[in-house]
Amino acid sequence: MPELDPAIQAFYERGSEAGRLTGGFPSGPLELERTRELILRVLPEPPLRVLDVGGGAGIHASWLVELGYDVHLIDPVPLHIEQAAADGRFSAERGDARDLPVDDGTYDVVLLLGPLYHLLDPSDRGLALQEARRALRPGGLLFAAAIARFAALLDMLVRLGTLHAQGAMAAVTHAVRTGEFHGAHHGMFTNAYFHLPGELQTEITDAGFAAPSVFNIEGPSFLVPDFEQRWADPSRRQALLDAARLVESDPGMLAAASHLLAVTHRP
Ligand SMILES: C[S@@+](CC[C@H](N)C(=O)[O-])C[C@H]1O[C@@H](n2cnc3c(N)ncnc32)[C@H](O)[C@@H]1O
């Protein structure tokens, strides 16, 4: 198995991923609901074989099996495999997106919701995408997520108000200029790559996929400072979701996303 950056491994071994989308991170529930909605819009009815690469503790695998899909999860972090396996309704195995332990053409759907965040070398992202393509049958669907280039700048300036903190501006400046984020030593997110929308499209087509549609998952709704209070109120929650839907395909808003979702298929 290819080596995982020890800083990324240590970040996830802290155990925060399991609850991230269900309340551990303020806009996590919005990311979960919108990711699910965008996937279900094009996902054919079950039965289908889904490979969840970088599936973490199994948050997406769990709703997919509930709907009747057959899911196999792969993740390099042992704690995530332990947490995912505890669900009991889907299989989970340790592995890396760059060298998938699966046979060619055996899946109808591949989810790549995380690995592209953490592969800083473009050739590693290329390998992960080529492996996803190899795992898919012709016509099979790929859903690949990326963190958008200006996500940390916007989040730290607008929602968190932490851009003035020690090391923050330097880490964000480097990320805006190069896409590479190294914030772990200042208590921010771990080492990551932040994509420009066009770059994500090019990496995907270069790996042999059809030209993807790219969606802005959370829209501007991830930026509200009182997210939890608004999410708890049904009409204000609806406004957060409607705002995200309104601009989900707007090219001008894509770069200002938190997460991007590319949807495509293996020709
Ligand atoms: C932010 S989490 C996302 C988890 C889940 N897919 C989701 O959408 O909530 C990123 C995930 O990518 C995994 N990951 C990091 N590097 C990876 C690699 N090289 N291959 C596969 N998974 C990787 C991490 O272990 C982690 O579970």
The ligand as an SDF file (V2000), in Angstrom:
LIG
                    3D

 27 29  0  0  0  0  0  0  0  0999 V2000
  -12.5110   14.5120    4.9030 C   0  0  0  0  0  0  0  0  0  0  0  0
  -12.4740   12.7710    4.9610 S   0  0  0  0  0  0  0  0  0  0  0  0
  -13.9390   12.3540    4.0130 C   0  0  0  0  0  0  0  0  0  0  0  0
  -14.5840   11.0700    4.4480 C   0  0  0  0  0  0  0  0  0  0  0  0
  -15.8920   10.7220    3.7290 C   0  0  0  0  0  0  0  0  0  0  0  0
  -15.6460   10.2100    2.3870 N   0  0  0  0  0  0  0  0  0  0  0  0
  -16.8130   11.9160    3.6350 C   0  0  0  0  0  0  0  0  0  0  0  0
  -17.0980   12.3790    2.5300 O   0  0  0  0  0  0  0  0  0  0  0  0
  -17.2570   12.3880    4.6810 O   0  0  0  0  0  0  0  0  0  0  0  0
  -11.1530   12.3180    3.8580 C   0  0  0  0  0  0  0  0  0  0  0  0
  -10.9290   10.8240    3.8230 C   0  0  0  0  0  0  0  0  0  0  0  0
   -9.9520   10.5210    2.8240 O   0  0  0  0  0  0  0  0  0  0  0  0
   -9.1260    9.4880    3.3280 C   0  0  0  0  0  0  0  0  0  0  0  0
   -7.8540    9.5030    2.5920 N   0  0  0  0  0  0  0  0  0  0  0  0
   -6.8020   10.3330    2.7370 C   0  0  0  0  0  0  0  0  0  0  0  0
   -5.8240    9.9850    1.8900 N   0  0  0  0  0  0  0  0  0  0  0  0
   -6.2700    8.9170    1.1940 C   0  0  0  0  0  0  0  0  0  0  0  0
   -5.7150    8.0660    0.1850 C   0  0  0  0  0  0  0  0  0  0  0  0
   -4.4860    8.2670   -0.2800 N   0  0  0  0  0  0  0  0  0  0  0  0
   -6.4530    7.0470   -0.2920 N   0  0  0  0  0  0  0  0  0  0  0  0
   -7.7140    6.8300    0.1840 C   0  0  0  0  0  0  0  0  0  0  0  0
   -8.2790    7.5820    1.1390 N   0  0  0  0  0  0  0  0  0  0  0  0
   -7.5680    8.6110    1.6390 C   0  0  0  0  0  0  0  0  0  0  0  0
   -8.9920    9.8290    4.8060 C   0  0  0  0  0  0  0  0  0  0  0  0
   -8.5520    8.7380    5.5760 O   0  0  0  0  0  0  0  0  0  0  0  0
  -10.4010   10.2650    5.1310 C   0  0  0  0  0  0  0  0  0  0  0  0
  -11.2070    9.2000    5.5320 O   0  0  0  0  0  0  0  0  0  0  0  0
  1  2  1  0
  2  3  1  0
  2 10  1  0
  3  4  1  0
  4  5  1  0
  5  6  1  0
  5  7  1  0
  7  8  2  0
  7  9  1  0
 10 11  1  0
 11 12  1  0
 11 26  1  0
 12 13  1  0
 13 14  1  0
 13 24  1  0
 14 15  1  0
 14 23  1  0
 15 16  2  0
 16 17  1  0
 17 18  1  0
 17 23  2  0
 18 19  1  0
 18 20  2  0
 20 21  1  0
 21 22  2  0
 22 23  1  0
 24 25  1  0
 24 26  1  0
 26 27  1  0
M  CHG  2   2   1   9  -1
M  END
$$$$
